[in-house]
Each structure stands twice: as C-alpha cells, then as structure tokens.
C-alpha cells in the first residue's frame, strides 16, 4: 500500500522500500526568461506589536544598520522601540526615530525622509498609508535609492 504526503505543492508516493516518486510530475514547459524588477519596498507582518515582536524587529534593524554603515529612519515607532534603543542598543547603531507632528501625515514624513537621500532604509507603519500613497512611496524609494520597510500587524481571525 502506498501513502501520500504533500511537499512543495507536489504529491509524492512513498513506496514500502522508502523510495519516493512524484505522483503528478510537472509537464515539460519551455523556459521563459522574465525580467525581474527589483522592488524597493518590503512588507513585514508581525503577529502583534508586543515588546518581544518589537525587539525582534529592532534586532533586524540593528543588523542592517551595522552591516551597511548607513542610516535607518523609523517613522512613528512604538514607545518600546525608544526604550530598547536607550537601554540595549549598541552605540554604533545608526537608527533615527522620527515622529510626525500635527501638521504632517505619516505619508508626508516617509516621503520627505526618503527624499533626503541619506537613508539606506526608511521604516513605517503600513496601516498609516493608503494604497495610492504606497504606490507613490514605492516610486520615491526607487528614485531616491533607498529601501522602504512597511510594518503591519497580522489580522486576528474571529
């Protein structure tokens, strides 16, 4: 008797001898060379915005800051980020925390920070921008040679 299991969207048949054979081999397809466009925007979805998740994000940002020797600007970070940077961040970490004022939106601050041209990464909250603003920020990141990291929280299933 043969048992089936799923692996990378292909079904494999396990024989009693332990050999595995593809049950549904893919048809031969011609190779199509596609030009792959490099994106300057990365989406990061966290389970929640707890201090532990923020610390994980800060560790990753710290690695990026130290490996690239350039600035990272974080727009409207949570309060836990400020505490972590004050207490545990290495002194060489080049992360700026920027907060919007009442006259400017988060989108405006993200755009102006990328436009300054002195950041390798600009980090912001995905919830604070619309789909159209995201398109504009994608173009700005590409034009100004920086990367945009948009952080959001996973939606809870009810």
N, C-alpha and C positions, 0 to 999 in steps of 0.2 A: 504494500500500500504506500502511496506517495503522499507526503504532506506538503502543503503550500505555505509560503510566507511572503510578505511584502518587503521589498528592498528597493529604494530609489525608484518607485513607481513601476517597477518591473516585477512580475511574479516569477519566482524560481521554484523549481520542483526539487525536493530533497529525496534522493534515492536511498534505499537501505544501506548502500555502501558508503554513504556520506558525500557522494558527488552531487553537485548542483548543476542543473541545466536550465537555461531560460525557457519558460513555458510559452512566452509570447515574444519571440525575437522581433526586433525592430526591422521594418522593411529597409532595404538599401535606399538611401536618399542621397541625392547629389549634394556635395558640399557647396554652400553658398557663402561667399566671403562678404561679410557685412561690415560696414564702417561703424565702429563703436564710438559713440560720443562720450567723452569723459564728463561726468557730472561734477559739479562743484558743491552740491548740496547732499547732506547725509541726514537721514531721519533716524532718531534714536527713540524707541518706545520703552519706557520704564514701567515696571509693574505698579509702582506707586511713587510718590515723592517723599518717601521716608528718609531720615538721615542716612540709613545704610545705603539706599539707592543713590543718594546724592554723593556720598563718599566714594562709591564705585565710579560714578561719573567724574568726580574730581581727580581720582587716581588716573583715569584715562587721559584727562586733560593735562595733568601734570606730566605724564609721559610724553604727550605731544609737544608740550612747551619745552621740555628739556631736550628732546631729540631734534627739534627743528631750530632751536635758538631764536625763536621769534615770538611775538606777542599773540596771546589769545585774549579776546574780549568776550565777556559773558554779559548779556543784556538781561536785566531783571532776574538775577539768580535768587534762589531761596535763601532765607536767613541762615540756614545750616551751612551753606557754602561759605558765607563770611566767617562763621565761627571756625570751620575746618581750616580755612586758609590762615587765619590768625594763629591757631593753636598748633597745627601739624604740617603745614606746607613748607617745603624746603625754601630757603631764602632765594635761591636762584630761579624759582618758578615765576614765569612772566605771565601772570593772568591778571587782567584788569576786570573789575566788577563795575558795570555801568548801570545806572538806574534812570528810567525815564522820568521826566518832570510832567507837570500837568498840562503843559503846552504842546508836547510832542507825543506821538504814539510810539509803541514798541517798533512798529514797522519803520518809522522815520529814523529812530535811533539805530536800528540794524543797518539800514541803508547808508546812513552817514558814517557809521563805523567802518563799513566795507569800503566806502568811498575814500576814506582817509588813506588807504593803501599801506598801512603799516601793521597789518594783522595777517597771520597765517590762517587763523580760524576765528570765526565770529559765531558765538553760541546764543541761541534764543529759544523762546518757548513757542512751539508750533500753534498752540491754542490762541495766541495773541495776534495772529495774522490770518488774513483771508486767502482764498485760493489765488485771486488776482495778485495780491501783494506778494505771495510766494513766487509767482512767475517773474515778477519784477526783481525780486531778490536773487533768484537763480541767474538772471541775466547780469545783475550787478556783480555777483560773485565771480562769474566767468570774466567779465570785463575788467575787474579790479584785481584779478589774480589771487583771490583768497577762497577759503572754503567756508561753507555755512553749515552749522550743525543745529538742526531743529529738534528739540526735545519735547516729547509729549508723554502723557500717561495713558497706559492701556485702559480701555473702557471696561468697566465691570459688567459682567453678564448677570442678569437678574433672572 
